[in-house]
Every structure is written in C-alpha cells, then in structure tokens.
Amino acid sequence: MMTNAIKLRTDRCIAGNTVNREHFEQTVRESVEVVTALSPHIGYENAVRIAQKALDENPSVMDLIEQENLLGAERIQAIMHASNLTGPSSLLGDITIEEIDRSHTHVIDDGDEQERGRH
C-alpha cells in the first residue's frame, strides 16, 4: 500500500512540476527571515534593527542592508547563494563559531560576577 501511495503521489502531485525561479527569488528577497543568514555578516544588532524596520515599513531586508551600506549587492548575492545557505559557508572568513555565538548573547553585570544570558 505504501509503495502504491508513494507512486500515486509522485505521478499526480510531483511529476511535471517546475520551479518558478522568478517567483522563488522574489519571495526570498521579500522575506524578513533572510536576515538570519545575513546576521553573521552585518552583526546581530544591525540584523534586529533591519528586520524590525522591514516589518514596520515593508521594504525588503536586502534593500535596507544595501541602502545602509552594510553590504553590497554582490556580497548579499554571494551570501544568499544556495550552497552557502545549505552547508558550511566559506564567506565567514576568519569569523569563528564562538564569535557568531557571542553575537547572539548579552552580558549582565550584577556586581562582581558577569552572567551570560541568551536572548
């Protein structure tokens, strides 16, 4: 039964489908979530600010990043390339995982001790 169900689904729902690349790229460009991929390159605080501005004013995250000269169009395209989004990225250069991790934390100073807390 499972084999027949998979074959039926493949034949009736998947076979012959094509990707509308233009629509896909527009959807990605307009998505606020892309700020996650750009965060290591522009910094956490800039990413949060840009995301909030995109939600409030409705321009794309990538347009805002370009307008504020945080990254150029070519750099954004390189970062957003599928191979960099789906595997280890060589675009981080000398940035270590620990540095990326620290960009998502804050320090609370309560006297003598410092405590690191997650957002």
C-alpha positions as CSV (number, residue, x, y, z in Angstrom):
1,M,0.0,0.0,0.0
2,M,2.8,2.4,0.9
3,T,4.6,1.8,-2.4
4,N,1.4,2.5,-4.3
5,A,0.7,5.6,-2.3
6,I,4.1,7.0,-3.0
7,K,3.9,6.2,-6.7
8,L,0.4,7.8,-6.9
9,R,1.6,10.9,-5.1
10,T,4.7,11.1,-7.3
11,D,2.6,10.7,-10.5
12,R,-0.2,13.1,-9.6
13,C,1.5,15.7,-7.4
14,I,5.2,15.9,-8.1
15,A,6.0,14.7,-11.7
16,G,6.0,17.6,-14.2
17,N,6.3,20.4,-11.6
18,T,8.7,23.1,-12.4
19,V,10.2,25.8,-10.3
20,N,9.1,29.4,-11.0
21,R,12.6,30.8,-10.3
22,E,11.5,34.4,-10.6
23,H,8.7,34.0,-8.0
24,F,11.0,32.0,-5.8
25,E,13.7,34.7,-5.8
26,Q,11.2,37.4,-5.2
27,T,9.7,35.5,-2.3
28,V,13.2,35.1,-0.7
29,R,14.1,38.7,-1.4
30,E,10.9,39.9,0.4
31,S,11.2,37.6,3.3
32,V,12.3,39.1,6.6
33,E,13.7,35.7,7.7
34,V,16.7,36.1,5.3
35,V,18.2,38.4,8.0
36,T,19.2,35.2,9.8
37,A,21.6,34.3,7.0
38,L,23.0,37.8,6.9
39,S,23.3,38.3,10.6
40,P,26.9,37.0,10.9
41,H,27.9,39.4,8.2
42,I,26.2,42.6,9.5
43,G,26.1,41.9,13.2
44,Y,23.2,40.9,15.5
45,E,22.1,44.4,16.5
46,N,22.0,45.5,12.8
47,A,20.1,42.4,11.9
48,V,17.5,43.0,14.6
49,R,17.1,46.7,13.6
50,I,16.9,45.9,9.9
51,A,14.3,43.1,10.5
52,Q,12.1,45.4,12.6
53,K,12.4,48.2,10.1
54,A,11.4,45.8,7.3
55,L,8.4,44.6,9.3
56,D,7.3,48.2,10.1
57,E,7.9,49.9,6.7
58,N,7.7,46.9,4.3
59,P,10.9,47.3,2.3
60,S,13.0,44.2,1.7
61,V,15.7,43.3,4.2
62,M,18.3,43.1,1.4
63,D,17.3,46.6,0.1
64,L,17.7,48.0,3.6
65,I,21.1,46.4,4.0
66,E,22.2,47.9,0.7
67,Q,20.7,51.3,1.5
68,E,22.6,51.5,4.8
69,N,25.8,50.3,3.1
70,L,26.1,47.3,5.4
71,L,26.8,45.0,2.5
72,G,26.9,45.5,-1.3
73,A,24.6,43.7,-3.7
74,E,27.3,41.3,-4.9
75,R,28.1,40.3,-1.3
76,I,24.5,39.7,-0.5
77,Q,24.0,37.6,-3.6
78,A,27.1,35.5,-2.6
79,I,25.8,35.0,0.9
80,M,22.3,34.1,-0.3
81,H,23.6,31.6,-2.8
82,A,22.0,28.2,-2.1
83,S,25.3,26.4,-1.5
84,N,26.2,28.9,1.3
85,L,22.7,28.6,2.9
86,T,22.7,24.8,2.9
87,G,26.2,23.9,4.0
88,P,29.3,25.3,5.7
89,S,30.0,28.8,4.3
90,S,33.4,29.9,3.3
91,L,32.1,33.5,3.3
92,L,32.5,33.9,7.1
93,G,36.3,34.3,6.5
94,D,38.0,34.4,9.9
95,I,34.8,34.5,12.0
96,T,34.7,31.6,14.3
97,I,31.6,29.8,15.5
98,E,32.3,31.2,19.0
99,E,32.2,34.8,17.6
100,I,28.9,34.1,15.9
101,D,27.6,32.6,19.1
102,R,28.7,35.7,21.1
103,S,26.9,38.0,18.8
104,H,23.6,36.4,20.0
105,T,24.3,36.8,23.7
106,H,24.4,39.6,26.1
107,V,26.3,40.3,29.3
108,I,24.5,41.2,32.5
109,D,26.8,42.9,35.1
110,D,25.4,42.5,38.6
111,G,28.4,43.5,40.6
112,D,31.4,41.2,40.8
113,E,30.1,38.5,38.5
114,Q,29.1,38.6,34.9
115,E,26.5,36.2,33.7
116,R,26.0,35.4,30.0
117,G,22.3,35.0,29.0
118,R,20.7,34.0,25.8
119,H,18.1,36.3,24.1
